[in-house]
Amino acid sequence: MHDNDLPDLPCYLNGEFTRLRDAKVSVMDRGFIFGDGVYEVVPVYAGRPFRFEHHMARLDRSLGELRIANPMTHGQWRELAERLVAELAASLGRSATQTDQLVYLQVTRGVAMRDHAMLPGLKPTVFAMSNRITPPSASDRANGVACVTADDFRWKKAHIKSVSLLGSVMARQISVDAGAAETVMFRDGFLSEAAAANVWVVKDGVVSGPPRDNLVLEGIRYGLIGELCRDSGIGFELRRIARDEVFAADELLLSNASKEILPVTRLDGRPIGTGQPGPIYEKLYAGYQRAKLGS
């Protein structure tokens, strides 16, 4: 794909609003050379960023791990996100309240001659864009999706939302090659996460997920699903989950910004539970839609 083949969408780069096809960064940017940067993806429903402060808290955590000072305040990030949302909606001939979007925010350490050390005093590169959300199809929601499994071969700093995503790219390609929706990964026989989603196991009415640690990227939906379970009277726990428990689950769920909550009904060709979306998924998905209205 050439620059001119990129969609004519608005974006932001280092203090200026421009278009994707016109935005340029230095080849010596450490994000390009080393993947030395972090990102966030904020869903926006009816013009309102969803759980924005939770995303900002995670951005702060990721930047802190890389020793990069946040180049903007939370208020400035919100203003930037809201402007991009409005500009994308206008370019589509619609109002911001008529378009659900995903706002992508990225910060790299900046431009320097190649040196592995975390060089001090660099000016961070800040990039942001927005695009329409592509939600799961009605068929996927009604019937659930198929996933495959793989060993988690990625690094042990998965809790950082790093732009160094080669491991996740390779994991996702495993499911693409298999004609599946996602790759569910295990480390030393225990569930970690999917290539681009968190994974939840439902057994006997209790929702379980892997613990918050350095082996899992704590999705914003970690806290949200806990809240939805509490509001619906559903048991919720975070613990180490063995591979056999995943296959023996009554229900298996994925969560991320674009999928929201999505049922997995087949794993490595084997049915999960009844092979159909279950009642816990239905309750959590309904709760998620209510939460969006209050975003």
C-alpha positions as CSV (number, residue, x, y, z in Angstrom):
1,M,0.0,0.0,0.0
2,H,1.3,3.4,-0.9
3,D,0.6,6.7,0.9
4,N,-1.9,7.7,-1.7
5,D,-3.8,4.5,-1.1
6,L,-4.5,5.4,2.6
7,P,-8.0,6.6,3.4
8,D,-8.3,10.3,3.6
9,L,-8.9,10.4,7.3
10,P,-8.0,13.1,9.9
11,C,-5.2,12.5,12.3
12,Y,-2.8,14.3,14.7
13,L,1.0,14.3,14.7
14,N,3.2,16.3,17.0
15,G,0.9,19.3,17.5
16,E,-0.6,19.4,14.0
17,F,-3.9,18.1,12.6
18,T,-3.4,16.6,9.2
19,R,-4.5,13.6,7.0
20,L,-3.3,10.0,7.3
21,R,-1.8,10.1,3.8
22,D,0.2,13.2,4.6
23,A,1.5,12.3,8.1
24,K,5.2,11.5,8.2
25,V,7.7,10.5,11.0
26,S,11.4,10.3,10.9
27,V,13.0,6.9,10.0
28,M,15.1,7.4,13.2
29,D,12.0,7.5,15.4
30,R,12.5,5.0,18.2
31,G,9.0,3.7,17.6
32,F,10.1,2.7,14.1
33,I,13.6,1.4,15.0
34,F,12.8,-0.3,18.3
35,G,9.1,-0.4,18.8
36,D,10.0,1.9,21.8
37,G,6.5,3.3,22.6
38,V,3.0,2.7,23.9
39,Y,-0.5,3.1,22.7
40,E,-4.1,3.2,23.8
41,V,-7.4,2.5,21.9
42,V,-10.4,4.3,23.3
43,P,-13.9,3.3,22.1
44,V,-16.3,6.2,21.6
45,Y,-20.0,5.7,21.6
46,A,-22.4,8.4,20.4
47,G,-19.6,10.9,20.6
48,R,-18.6,10.0,24.2
49,P,-15.3,8.4,25.0
50,F,-15.9,5.2,27.0
51,R,-14.2,4.8,30.4
52,F,-11.7,7.5,29.3
53,E,-10.0,7.9,32.6
54,H,-9.4,4.2,32.8
55,H,-7.6,4.4,29.5
56,M,-5.5,7.3,30.7
57,A,-4.5,5.5,33.9
58,R,-3.3,2.6,31.8
59,L,-1.5,4.9,29.4
60,D,0.3,6.5,32.5
61,R,1.3,3.0,33.7
62,S,2.7,1.9,30.3
63,L,4.6,5.2,29.9
64,G,5.9,4.9,33.4
65,E,7.3,1.4,32.7
66,L,9.2,2.8,29.7
67,R,10.3,5.9,31.6
68,I,8.6,8.3,29.2
69,A,6.9,11.3,30.6
70,N,3.4,11.7,29.5
71,P,3.6,14.6,27.0
72,M,0.0,15.7,27.6
73,T,-2.5,16.1,30.4
74,H,-5.5,13.9,30.6
75,G,-7.6,16.9,29.7
76,Q,-5.5,17.6,26.6
77,W,-5.8,13.9,25.5
78,R,-9.6,14.2,25.9
79,E,-9.7,17.4,23.8
80,L,-7.6,15.7,21.2
81,A,-9.8,12.6,21.1
82,E,-13.0,14.7,20.9
83,R,-11.7,16.8,18.0
84,L,-10.6,13.7,16.1
85,V,-14.1,12.1,16.6
86,A,-15.8,15.3,15.4
87,E,-13.5,15.6,12.4
88,L,-14.0,12.0,11.3
89,A,-17.8,12.3,11.7
90,A,-17.8,15.5,9.6
91,S,-15.7,13.8,6.9
92,L,-18.4,11.1,6.8
93,G,-21.1,13.7,6.6
94,R,-22.5,12.7,10.0
95,S,-22.6,14.1,13.5
96,A,-20.3,12.8,16.2
97,T,-23.3,11.3,18.0
98,Q,-24.1,9.2,14.9
99,T,-20.7,7.4,14.6
100,D,-19.2,4.9,17.1
101,Q,-15.4,5.2,16.7
102,L,-12.1,3.9,18.0
103,V,-9.6,6.6,18.9
104,Y,-6.0,5.4,18.6
105,L,-3.3,7.2,20.7
106,Q,0.4,6.5,20.4
107,V,3.5,7.9,22.2
108,T,7.1,6.9,21.2
109,R,10.3,8.0,22.9
110,G,11.1,10.2,20.0
111,V,13.9,10.6,17.4
112,A,17.5,9.8,18.1
113,M,20.5,8.0,16.5
114,R,20.2,4.3,17.1
115,D,21.2,3.3,20.6
116,H,19.5,0.6,22.7
117,A,19.8,2.7,25.9
118,M,16.8,4.7,27.0
119,L,18.3,8.1,26.0
120,P,17.1,11.0,28.2
121,G,15.8,14.3,27.1
122,L,14.1,13.2,23.8
123,K,10.9,14.9,22.7
124,P,8.2,12.2,22.5
125,T,6.4,11.6,19.2
126,V,2.7,11.9,19.6
127,F,0.3,10.4,17.0
128,A,-3.5,10.0,17.2
129,M,-6.2,9.0,14.8
130,S,-9.8,7.8,14.8
131,N,-11.8,5.3,12.7
132,R,-15.2,3.7,12.8
133,I,-15.7,0.7,15.0
134,T,-16.3,-2.6,13.1
135,P,-18.4,-4.6,15.5
136,P,-18.8,-8.4,15.5
137,S,-21.5,-9.5,13.0
138,A,-25.0,-10.4,14.2
139,S,-24.2,-14.0,13.3
140,D,-21.1,-14.1,15.5
141,R,-23.2,-12.7,18.4
142,A,-26.0,-15.2,17.8
143,N,-23.8,-18.3,17.3
144,G,-20.5,-17.4,18.9
145,V,-17.1,-17.7,17.3
146,A,-14.4,-20.4,16.8
147,C,-10.9,-20.0,18.3
148,V,-7.7,-22.0,18.3
149,T,-5.1,-22.3,21.0
150,A,-1.3,-21.8,21.0
151,D,1.5,-21.5,23.5
152,D,2.1,-18.0,24.6
153,F,5.5,-17.3,23.1
154,R,5.5,-13.6,23.7
155,W,7.8,-11.6,26.2
156,K,7.1,-11.4,29.9
157,K,6.1,-7.7,30.0
158,A,2.7,-8.3,28.5
159,H,1.2,-5.8,31.0
160,I,2.7,-2.9,29.0
161,K,0.5,-1.8,26.1
162,S,3.6,-1.6,23.8
163,V,3.7,-0.8,20.1
164,S,6.1,-3.8,19.9
165,L,3.3,-6.1,18.8
166,L,5.1,-8.7,16.7
167,G,4.3,-11.5,19.1
168,S,0.6,-10.7,19.0
169,V,0.7,-10.3,15.2
170,M,2.2,-13.8,14.9
171,A,-0.3,-15.2,17.4
172,R,-3.2,-13.6,15.5
173,Q,-2.0,-15.1,12.2
174,I,-2.3,-18.6,13.7
175,S,-6.1,-18.0,14.0
176,V,-6.2,-16.4,10.5
177,D,-4.5,-19.4,9.0
178,A,-7.0,-21.7,10.8
179,G,-10.1,-19.6,9.7
180,A,-10.8,-18.8,13.4
181,A,-11.6,-15.6,15.2
182,E,-8.8,-15.5,17.8
183,T,-5.9,-17.4,19.2
184,V,-6.3,-18.3,22.9
185,M,-2.8,-18.6,24.5
186,F,-1.4,-20.6,27.4
187,R,1.8,-20.1,29.3
188,D,3.1,-23.1,31.2
189,G,-0.3,-24.8,30.9
190,F,-2.2,-21.8,32.3
191,L,-4.5,-19.4,30.4
192,S,-3.0,-16.0,29.6
193,E,-5.0,-14.1,27.0
194,A,-5.8,-14.0,23.3
195,A,-3.7,-12.3,20.6
196,A,-5.8,-9.1,20.9
197,A,-8.3,-9.8,23.6
198,N,-8.8,-10.9,27.2
199,V,-10.3,-14.3,27.8
200,W,-12.9,-15.2,30.4
201,V,-14.0,-18.7,31.6
202,V,-17.5,-19.3,33.0
203,K,-18.1,-22.3,35.2
204,D,-21.1,-23.0,37.5
205,G,-22.2,-19.4,37.1
206,V,-18.8,-17.8,38.1
207,V,-16.7,-15.7,35.7
208,S,-13.0,-16.3,36.1
209,G,-10.0,-14.5,34.5
210,P,-6.2,-14.7,34.8
211,P,-4.7,-12.6,37.6
212,R,-3.5,-9.1,37.0
213,D,0.2,-9.5,36.5
214,N,3.0,-9.0,34.0
215,L,1.9,-11.9,31.8
216,V,-1.5,-10.3,30.8
217,L,-2.4,-6.9,29.4
218,E,-5.1,-5.8,31.8
219,G,-7.8,-4.7,29.4
220,I,-10.1,-1.8,30.4
221,R,-12.8,-4.4,30.4
222,Y,-11.1,-6.2,33.3
223,G,-12.6,-3.7,35.8
224,L,-15.8,-3.3,33.8
225,I,-16.6,-7.0,33.7
226,G,-16.0,-7.2,37.4
227,E,-18.5,-4.4,37.8
228,L,-21.0,-6.0,35.5
229,C,-20.8,-9.3,37.3
230,R,-21.3,-7.5,40.7
231,D,-24.4,-5.6,39.3
232,S,-25.9,-8.8,37.9
233,G,-25.2,-11.0,41.0
234,I,-22.6,-13.1,39.1
235,G,-19.6,-14.5,40.8
236,F,-16.3,-13.1,39.7
237,E,-12.7,-14.1,40.5
238,L,-9.2,-13.6,39.1
239,R,-6.9,-16.7,39.4
240,R,-4.6,-19.0,37.5
241,I,-6.8,-21.1,35.1
242,A,-5.5,-24.5,33.9
243,R,-5.9,-25.4,30.2
244,D,-8.3,-28.3,31.1
245,E,-10.6,-25.8,32.8
246,V,-10.8,-23.8,29.7
247,F,-12.0,-26.7,27.6
248,A,-14.4,-27.8,30.4
249,A,-16.0,-24.3,30.7
250,D,-19.7,-23.8,30.5
251,E,-19.0,-20.6,28.5
252,L,-15.9,-18.9,27.1
253,L,-15.8,-15.2,26.4
254,L,-13.5,-12.7,24.7
255,S,-13.4,-9.0,25.5
256,N,-11.7,-6.0,24.0
257,A,-12.6,-2.5,22.7
258,S,-14.1,-3.6,19.4
259,K,-15.5,-7.0,20.3
260,E,-16.9,-5.6,23.6
261,I,-17.9,-9.1,24.9
262,L,-18.1,-12.0,22.5
263,P,-18.9,-15.7,23.1
264,V,-16.5,-18.4,22.0
265,T,-18.5,-21.6,21.2
266,R,-15.7,-23.8,19.6
267,L,-12.1,-24.1,20.6
268,D,-9.7,-26.2,18.5
269,G,-12.7,-27.7,16.9
270,R,-14.3,-28.8,20.2
271,P,-17.6,-27.3,21.4
272,I,-17.5,-25.2,24.6
273,G,-20.4,-25.9,26.9
274,T,-23.5,-26.4,24.7
275,G,-21.8,-25.0,21.7
276,Q,-24.1,-22.0,21.8
277,P,-23.8,-18.6,23.6
278,G,-24.9,-19.0,27.2
279,P,-26.9,-17.0,29.8
280,I,-23.9,-15.4,31.4
281,Y,-22.8,-13.9,28.1
282,E,-26.3,-12.6,27.5
283,K,-26.4,-10.9,30.9
284,L,-22.9,-9.4,30.5
285,Y,-23.5,-8.2,27.0
286,A,-26.8,-6.5,28.1
287,G,-25.0,-4.9,31.0
288,Y,-22.3,-3.7,28.7
289,Q,-24.8,-2.0,26.5
290,R,-26.3,-0.2,29.5
291,A,-22.8,0.9,30.6
292,K,-22.2,2.4,27.1
293,L,-25.2,4.7,27.6
294,G,-23.6,6.2,30.7
295,S,-20.2,6.7,29.1
